Amino acid sequence: MFTIGMEPRDEYMSYELAKGALTLVRDVMLVKPGENVVITGDSCTDRRVVEAAAAAAFSIGGQPTVIYYPTAPNSCIEPYAPIAAAVAAAGVWIEFTYSYVMHSPCFRAALEAGCRYICLTGMDVMMMVRTISRIDYGLVIELGETLQRFVQDADEVIVKSAAGTNLKGFNRGRRVRLSGKRATEKGYPVMLAGQISWNPMEETIEGELVFDGALWPPLELGRLSSPVELSVAEGRVTDIRGGHDAEVFRRWMESLGDPEYMYRIAHYSLGFNPGVKAVTGRIVEDERVFGCIEFGIGSQGKSIMAKEWAAPGHSDGIVLNPTIILDGVTFEEDGVYKHPGIREICARLGIAGY
C-alpha cells in the first residue's frame, strides 16, 4: 500500500492530516465557538483522524467530546445509551466508527434535536488526505450542484455498464440531494464532498444491477473480488447471483430477517471526489470514486426526499465506469461525463481526460 516501503509512524502525513481536519470542522461542519462537538469512533477507527478532528475543533473554539467504544457486529445498530445521550446533546456529530449507527434510533433522535451530522465511517489518515486535504472542496461542491441540476431535470434514467448493469427508472419530478456539501442546516446529515443522491420512483426501477467495485456491509466485504449480480423488479432486489462475494452478501441479507424492507433499492448516488481514483474497501471513499455510481439497499431516511422506511440494515454497492442516459441523451459514458458544462468544471479540478 505504501510505496515508500515502510510502515508509517503516527507522524505519517501529520501536516496534511491537520489541514484536512481543520477543513472538516471549520469549513464543512461549520463548528462555532462554544459549540458541543461529539466525535465517535469504535475499536476499528484510526484514532489519528479522531484526535486531529478534536484538536481542530478545540483550536477554533469548539468543545469536543471524543467517545470510543467496541465495534458492533453490524451497521445501523443502536449504540450504548450514554452514546445516544451524548449525540442528542451535540451541535455537531462527526462519526468515524467502522460500524456506523446512521439510520438507528439515536441517529434520528439526534437529527430531531437539531444536530448537524457527517458519516466518515472507516476514514483513516490517507483517506482524509485524499478526499479533503488535497482537493478544492468548494469547487467539488460546485460540480455537485451542476450534476444535481442535470439529474433533477431528467425523467428517464438508464444505467448500464460493461459488467452487466442495465437498469431503468423514472424520476417523475423527484428531487436530488447534494449530500456532499457544507453543514448549514440544523438536523440535517451531510456527507463527504463528491456525491449527489436521489431515488427514482421506487416502483419504476427495473432491470439488472451488477456491483463490480465495492459492497459494504456486510463487514466481510468491501472491495469486491468478483461481481455481485442483482435482479431488480419494481424497486426490489429479487435475486442475488455470482461467486463467493455474492453468496456472502446473500447470506447477510437473509440473516437480517426482513424481506419487506431490506431488499428495497434505497437510493442512487453519483460519485465524483477527484481524490478517489480507485476502490479501497472503505465505503465512504469507494462511493466517491470519480465517475462511479453507487446504489443503496435497505433502510432509507427522509433526507433522500423519496419514500422513507426503516430496515435492520443498509448496504451500499459500487458500479464502476457506468454509462448513464438521461431522457435519451448520454450524460456519462464508461465513467466519463459528456456534457460541456460538467467537463469544464472537471478540467478546472485537474481531472485527467478533461
Beta strands, then each sheet from edge to edge (+ up, - down):
strand 1: 36-42
strand 2: 63-69
strand 3: 92-95
strand 4: 116-119
strand 5: 156-160
strand 6: 166-170
strand 7: 177-178
strand 8: 189-190
strand 9: 195-198
strand 10: 206-211
strand 11: 215-216
strand 12: 228-233
strand 13: 236-242
strand 14: 265-271
strand 15: 293-300
strand 16: 309-319
strand 17: 323-326
strand 18: 329-333
strand 19: 336-337
sheet 1: 2+ 1+ 3+ 4+ 8+
sheet 2: 13+ 12- 10+ 6- 5+ 17- 18+ 19-
sheet 3: 7+ 9- 14+ 15- 16+ 11-
end
